Amino acid sequence: MPLRAAGSGKAPPDAVHHPLFARYYARVSVAMESRVGMAGIRRRLLAGLSGRVIEVGAGNGLNFAHYPETVAEVVAIEPERTLRQLAQQAALRAEVPVDVAPGAAEALPVKSEAFDAAVVSLVLCSVRDVPRALAEVRRVLRPGGMVRFFEHGAGGGTAMRLTQRVLDRTVWPALNGGCHVARDPVAALRAAGFELGPYRQVLMPEEGPRLPPSYCVLGTAWRPVE
C-alpha cells in the first residue's frame, strides 16, 4: 500500500475521535442495511469498479462486502479508531484485498495519482474542510479516474431546508459525529474540478417520513484528463 504523508502535512492517526457516536453508528448502520435498503445502495454505488480503489471514510467497513471481483485492491481510510477497528474486522471477510489505514480526508496518506477510482459514502457531510478533502481525492486519482459518491445533503421544501440549516448550526453536528445535513455534495464536487457524470436523488428511507438526513444523491464523477 503506497502510504505517505500528503503534501499538506500528515494527519495524526486519530484525527477524528467520536467514540460514543461510533458505537451508536456501528449498531444503526447494520440495521439500515435491510431496513432502509442500504445494502442495495452499496451494490449500486460500487458496481462496475475495477483496479485500485481508495475509499475515503470507510466507517465500519460495510461497503467491503459489495466490491466486485474486478477490484484489485481497496485502500480504506478511516480516522475514527472504533470504526477503524470494526473496518479491519470487515476487511478480513471481504472477497477482495482491503487494507485499512488511519488518516483524514483532508490529508490522505497515499501517493498522488495512485488510484483508478475513489469512493466517498456518507463522508462529505462530516469532513471539516470539504474543498480540501475533495482536492485530496483529486490528487490521489489518476487522470480520468472515477469517483463514486453516495451522500446526503440539502433537500425538500423551504421549511425542510430551513430546518436543516438550523440543525447544522446547533445540535446536529455535536450529536452525530460532525455530520451536517444542509451541504450540497454535487456542487462541492463540481467546484473541486470534477466532471459530473450521471447522478440521481435518493430518499432514505424510500417510504416513510422525510427526515433532515433523508435527502441523498448517488452518482459518478471523474477527474478530468489534463
Phi, psi and omega in degrees: 000126188278071182276139171198163176289142175292161183299335182274002178114140185285134178280151176296154184305325180244067182293338178235134182222098178227067188298321180292313178297321181300317179293320177297313181299320180301320179287313184293320183296324177295318179296326182291340181306317181257324188291324180239011173082022182294329179300318178294321177299316180298319179298317179292322180300321190257351184301134175085358178291153178207167178077213182264130186236137170251129175253120184263120183074064187285349180060226180267015169082022183290341175289334192303324183290349186251002177290134179288159184292348176288349177280124182280326182196143172243127169256114186252120181258126179219120185278338186269125191299313182299314179294323180297320177297320176293322178296322178297323175293318179296326180298327180293336181264353185287153180269356173239156179295128180230125172251126180255130184221152174286158177154161179253151180299329182281353180208071185294128186275053181221164182287156178290146175054038184260356189230148177276334183208155175230145179239126172235119186226110182054047184240315186296340178291337189243350179291151183288325186227095185297312179302318180293320179297317180288330173297323177293318177301316179297321180299317188276348177276143170291156174305131185086358180294154188258144170246128169253131184225143169223110187222153171254158183187201185300139179187175180084192181277189183301317182294318179294316180296323176296317178300317179299317180295320179295317179299318180298330183270356184233258194268336191299309181300320182294326183273345189230042171063033179086005182294144173236139185256357184250011179283164181239093185295325180294314178297323180294318177297318179296317181295333180279000175094011177278149173271121183281131172261206180293139174210157180213154178284141179227135175259133179234114355285160180295326177244143178118189185292148176269118182250164181307324179269013186283342190266109187236165176223136181238126183189192186226144173218168180225148166284128181299149172278111188257000000 
